[in-house]
């Protein structure tokens, strides 16, 4: 596999209103999710870090990192989606609106008695499963979590600490998702997965809406800094649920004046990039082991809801090798004097690593021109996870695993 960064301009862009609907991610829908999250005792908006010195060094007006390493004490954004989807599912079972089920009501003995025992099942590289297990524990319910082969033992242990029955399989992510669905059908479990397939779209759409809390907070924090909106967003993608949520929210709000979005994947699992490369509007699948340090992005089959939105409204797709993520971790952990330090895991840092190449290297002049990046650009990125595997983190940041010198 090549160690080069590959990019392609999206030739399938649609005029807003003629592409996929973004109603799922309208301001009203995302505010509903945010109000739900605000009822959680541990809720607080995660910080937006302004990297002013880095922006100056790279020749742009601003670089802002939405730092999800603080979310609910779980070091990742994923609990936003899992908690909201479970909340919406339970509201449906109780014949109520989610607005009638704040955290205090949802976790009450009365509601538990009404619901009885429920087991929530999911497949995860770590962060999503921990969020599902955490939510199930809050509700007094059970969870079963399967992880793909090669998953971190540390992340498995953290999921088990939340009370889940969890194990690492010998399957890749997408095959493990299929196995989870089969086991759930046999055992009467409820699947909470952020990828979608025919007949399984409602829960993934709720998960994506839950992720919208992060985008809404980020925009509000930018506004507080005097920035009306980002001109550009770089966002990482596994199945594309997070990226689709971010794109859907900003496209819904700003329509034709939306930020230019760059979707970044691990090159061992670049199903969206390959879909864009094909250029016929249909999603492509990547199989095999997908052995990348970006475990959270090691997904080879697109979320169809996310793909449709990304296909219609995103400017560019990027296939990124592992050294880019490693560089991003080091850049964020060792900032220029005056910039805040950001602790980021492998999947969280890939966009930060990519900026160094996209904004400075001569090889990416054409990409900069396609995106119209200049000294007035305000760039938003998302640190989707903190130090969720301390052993891997030290190997990269301290010991120099995956060097990028001379790239």
C-alpha positions in Angstrom: 0.0 0.0 0.0 1.4 3.4 -1.0 2.5 5.8 1.7 1.3 8.7 -0.3 -1.7 10.9 0.5 -4.3 10.7 -2.3 -7.1 13.1 -3.0 -9.9 13.6 -5.4 -12.2 16.5 -6.1 -15.8 15.5 -5.9 -17.4 15.5 -9.3 -20.8 14.6 -8.0 -21.6 17.8 -6.2 -25.3 18.9 -6.2 -26.9 22.3 -5.9 -28.3 22.5 -2.4 -32.0 21.4 -2.5 -31.4 19.2 -5.5 -29.3 16.7 -3.6 -30.0 14.5 -0.6 -32.3 15.9 2.1 -30.5 17.3 5.2 -33.8 17.5 7.2 -32.4 15.0 9.7 -29.7 17.5 10.6 -31.8 20.7 10.6 -31.1 23.2 13.4 -34.4 22.1 15.2 -33.5 18.4 15.0 -29.9 18.9 16.3 -31.1 21.3 19.1 -33.5 18.5 20.2 -30.5 16.2 20.6 -28.5 18.8 22.3 -31.2 19.5 24.8 -31.4 15.8 25.6 -27.6 15.7 26.2 -27.8 18.8 28.4 -29.9 16.9 30.9 -27.0 14.4 31.6 -25.2 15.2 34.9 -21.8 15.0 33.2 -22.7 17.1 30.3 -20.7 20.2 29.4 -19.7 21.5 26.0 -16.2 20.2 25.0 -13.6 22.9 24.4 -12.8 24.5 21.0 -9.1 25.0 20.8 -7.8 27.9 18.7 -4.4 27.1 17.2 -3.5 30.7 16.3 0.3 30.1 15.9 -0.2 27.0 13.8 -2.6 28.9 11.6 -0.1 31.7 11.1 2.6 29.1 10.4 0.4 27.4 7.8 -0.7 30.7 6.2 -4.4 30.7 7.1 -6.5 32.9 9.3 -7.6 30.3 11.8 -7.4 26.6 12.8 -9.8 25.4 15.4 -9.9 22.0 17.0 -13.2 20.7 18.6 -11.6 18.6 21.4 -13.8 15.6 22.1 -11.3 14.0 24.5 -13.3 15.6 27.3 -16.8 14.2 26.4 -18.6 12.6 29.4 -15.2 11.4 30.8 -15.1 8.8 28.1 -12.4 10.5 26.0 -14.4 10.3 22.7 -17.4 11.8 21.0 -19.2 8.5 20.4 -21.4 8.5 23.5 -23.3 11.4 22.0 -24.7 9.2 19.2 -25.2 6.0 21.2 -27.0 7.8 24.1 -29.3 9.7 21.9 -30.2 6.7 19.8 -31.0 4.6 22.9 -33.0 7.6 24.3 -35.0 7.8 21.0 -35.5 4.0 20.9 -36.8 3.9 24.5 -39.0 7.0 23.9 -40.6 5.1 21.0 -41.2 2.0 23.1 -42.8 4.2 25.8 -44.9 6.2 23.2 -43.3 9.4 24.3 -41.3 12.2 22.7 -37.6 12.4 23.6 -38.3 15.8 25.1 -40.4 14.1 27.8 -37.5 11.8 28.8 -34.6 13.8 30.2 -31.8 11.8 31.9 -33.4 11.9 35.3 -36.7 10.4 34.0 -35.0 7.9 31.6 -32.9 6.5 34.5 -35.7 6.4 37.0 -36.9 3.1 38.6 -40.4 3.8 37.2 -39.1 3.8 33.6 -37.0 0.8 34.2 -40.0 -1.1 35.5 -42.0 -0.1 32.4 -39.3 -1.2 30.0 -38.2 -4.4 31.7 -34.8 -5.9 30.7 -33.2 -4.9 27.4 -29.8 -5.8 26.0 -28.2 -3.4 23.6 -25.6 -4.9 21.2 -23.0 -3.3 19.0 -19.7 -3.8 17.1 -16.9 -1.3 17.8 -13.2 -0.6 17.7 -13.6 0.8 21.2 -15.1 4.2 21.5 -18.7 3.6 20.3 -18.9 0.3 22.3 -17.8 2.1 25.4 -20.4 4.7 24.9 -23.2 2.1 24.4 -22.0 0.2 27.5 -21.9 3.4 29.5 -25.4 4.4 28.5 -26.8 0.9 29.2 -25.2 1.0 32.6 -26.8 4.4 33.4 -30.2 2.9 32.5 -29.7 -0.3 34.5 -29.7 -2.3 31.2 -27.3 -4.8 29.7 -24.9 -4.5 26.7 -23.0 -6.9 24.5 -20.1 -5.6 22.6 -18.1 -7.3 19.8 -14.8 -5.9 18.6 -13.0 -6.7 15.3 -9.7 -8.6 15.2 -6.7 -6.6 16.1 -8.6 -4.4 18.6 -6.8 -2.9 21.6 -6.9 -5.0 24.8 -6.9 -1.7 26.8 -10.1 -0.5 25.0 -11.7 -3.9 25.6 -10.9 -3.6 29.3 -12.5 -0.1 29.4 -15.7 -1.4 27.8 -15.9 -4.2 30.3 -15.4 -1.7 33.1 -18.7 -0.2 32.0 -20.4 -3.6 32.7 -20.6 -4.9 29.1 -20.2 -8.5 28.0 -17.4 -7.8 25.5 -15.0 -9.7 23.4 -12.6 -9.4 20.5 -13.6 -11.5 17.4 -11.5 -12.9 14.6 -13.5 -10.9 12.0 -12.9 -7.5 10.4 -15.3 -4.7 11.4 -17.9 -5.1 8.7 -18.1 -8.9 9.2 -18.4 -8.4 12.9 -21.3 -6.0 12.3 -23.1 -8.7 10.4 -22.4 -11.3 13.1 -23.7 -8.9 15.8 -27.0 -8.4 13.8 -27.4 -12.2 13.5 -26.7 -12.7 17.2 -29.1 -9.9 18.1 -31.9 -11.5 16.0 -31.4 -14.9 17.7 -31.3 -13.4 21.2 -33.8 -10.6 21.0 -31.2 -7.9 21.5 -31.4 -4.3 20.2 -28.6 -3.4 17.7 -27.2 0.1 18.1 -24.9 0.6 15.2 -23.9 3.7 13.3 -23.7 2.0 10.0 -26.9 1.5 8.0 -28.2 -1.1 5.6 -31.5 -1.8 3.9 -34.1 -2.1 6.6 -31.8 -0.7 9.3 -31.8 3.1 9.0 -33.8 4.5 11.9 -31.3 3.9 14.7 -28.2 5.0 12.6 -30.1 8.2 11.8 -30.6 8.9 15.5 -27.0 8.2 16.2 -26.0 10.7 13.5 -28.4 13.3 15.0 -26.8 12.7 18.4 -23.4 13.5 16.9 -24.8 16.8 15.8 -24.5 18.1 19.4 -20.8 18.4 18.7 -21.3 20.4 15.5 -23.8 22.8 17.2 -21.4 23.4 20.1 -18.5 24.0 17.7 -20.4 26.6 15.7 -21.6 28.4 18.9 -18.0 28.5 20.2 -16.7 29.8 16.8 -19.4 32.5 17.0 -18.2 33.4 20.5 -14.7 34.0 19.0 -16.2 36.3 16.4 -16.2 33.7 13.6 -19.5 33.5 11.8 -18.8 30.0 10.3 -15.8 28.0 9.2 -14.8 28.4 5.6 -13.5 24.8 5.5 -14.1 21.7 7.5 -11.7 18.7 7.5 -13.5 15.7 9.0 -12.5 12.0 9.4 -14.6 9.1 8.2 -15.0 5.4 9.0 -18.5 4.4 7.8 -19.2 8.1 7.3 -21.8 8.6 10.0 -19.9 11.4 11.8 -18.8 13.0 8.6 -22.3 12.8 7.2 -23.7 14.4 10.4 -21.2 17.2 10.3 -21.8 17.8 6.6 -25.6 17.5 7.0 -25.7 20.1 9.8 -23.6 22.7 8.1 -25.2 22.2 4.7 -28.7 22.5 6.3 -27.7 25.7 8.0 -25.7 27.5 5.3 -27.0 25.7 2.1 -25.0 27.1 -0.9 -22.8 29.2 1.4 -21.8 26.1 3.4 -18.2 25.5 4.4 -16.1 23.5 1.9 -15.7 20.0 3.4 -12.8 17.6 3.0 -13.5 13.9 4.0 -10.5 12.0 5.3 -10.1 8.2 5.6 -7.4 5.7 6.4 -6.0 4.4 3.2 -6.5 0.8 4.3 -10.3 1.4 4.6 -11.0 4.2 2.1 -14.4 3.2 0.9 -15.7 6.7 0.5 -12.6 7.8 -1.4 -13.0 4.8 -3.8 -16.7 5.7 -4.1 -15.7 9.2 -5.2 -13.1 7.8 -7.5 -15.7 5.7 -9.3 -17.8 8.9 -9.7 -21.1 7.2 -10.5 -22.8 8.0 -7.2 -22.8 4.5 -5.9 -20.9 3.5 -2.8 -17.9 1.1 -3.0 -16.8 -1.4 -0.4 -13.3 -2.2 0.9 -12.6 -5.7 2.3 -9.8 -7.5 4.0 -8.1 -6.8 7.3 -8.0 -3.0 7.0 -5.0 -3.0 9.3 -4.5 0.7 10.2 -3.6 2.5 13.4 -6.7 4.5 12.9 -8.9 1.8 14.4 -12.0 4.1 14.6 -11.8 4.5 10.8 -11.2 0.9 9.9 -14.6 0.4 8.3 -15.0 -0.8 4.7 -18.7 -0.4 4.0 -20.3 3.1 3.9 -23.2 4.2 6.0 -25.7 4.9 3.2 -27.3 7.9 4.9 -23.9 9.5 5.4 -22.6 8.6 1.9 -25.6 10.2 0.1 -25.0 13.5 2.0 -21.2 13.5 1.6 -21.5 12.6 -2.1 -23.9 15.5 -2.8 -22.3 18.3 -0.7 -18.6 17.6 0.1 -15.8 19.1 -2.0 -13.0 16.5 -1.6 -12.2 13.0 -0.5 -8.8 12.0 0.9 -7.1 8.6 1.4 -4.5 9.0 4.1 -1.7 6.6 5.2 -1.0 6.0 8.9 2.0 8.3 9.2 -0.3 11.3 8.7 -2.3 10.4 11.8 0.9 9.8 13.8 2.2 13.3 12.7 -1.1 14.8 13.7 -0.8 13.3 17.2 2.7 14.8 17.6 1.7 18.2 16.2 -1.2 18.5 18.6 0.8 17.1 21.6 3.7 19.5 21.0 2.2 22.8 19.9 3.9 26.0 18.8 4.6 28.3 21.7 1.3 30.0 22.7 -1.0 27.4 21.3 -2.9 25.0 23.6 -1.9 21.4 23.8 -4.4 18.8 22.5 -4.2 15.1 23.4 -5.4 13.1 20.5 -5.6 9.5 19.6 -4.9 8.0 16.2 -8.3 8.4 14.6 -8.7 11.9 16.2 -5.5 13.3 14.8 -5.5 12.4 11.1 -7.0 15.7 10.0 -4.5 17.7 12.0 -1.7 15.7 10.4 -3.1 16.2 6.9 -3.2 20.0 7.3 0.6 20.1 7.4 0.7 18.6 3.9 -2.3 20.3 2.4 -1.4 23.8 3.6 2.3 23.8 3.1 3.6 21.3 0.6 4.0 22.2 -3.1 2.6 18.8 -4.1 -0.8 19.9 -2.8 -1.0 23.3 -4.5 -3.7 22.0 -6.8 -5.8 20.8 -3.9 -5.5 24.2 -2.1 -6.6 25.9 -5.3 -9.6 23.6 -5.7 -10.6 24.3 -2.1 -9.8 28.1 -2.4 -7.7 28.0 0.8 -6.0 31.3 1.4 -4.9 33.7 4.2 -8.5 34.3 5.1 -9.5 30.7 5.6 -11.0 29.6 8.9 -10.5 25.8 9.3 -12.5 23.6 11.7 -11.3 20.1 12.5 -12.5 17.5 15.1 -10.4 15.7 17.6 -12.8 12.8 17.9 -10.8 10.9 20.6 -8.2 11.5 23.2 -5.7 9.0 24.6 -7.9 5.9 24.4 -4.9 3.5 24.0 -2.1 4.9 26.2 0.4 2.3 25.0 -0.1 3.1 21.4 -0.1 6.9 22.2 3.4 6.7 23.9 4.8 4.5 21.1 3.9 7.2 18.6 4.4 10.5 20.5 7.4 9.5 22.7 9.1 6.7 20.7 8.5 8.0 17.2 6.5 5.1 15.7 5.6 6.0 12.1 7.9 8.9 11.4 6.9 11.4 8.7 10.3 13.0 8.1 10.9 13.7 4.4 7.4 12.9 3.4 
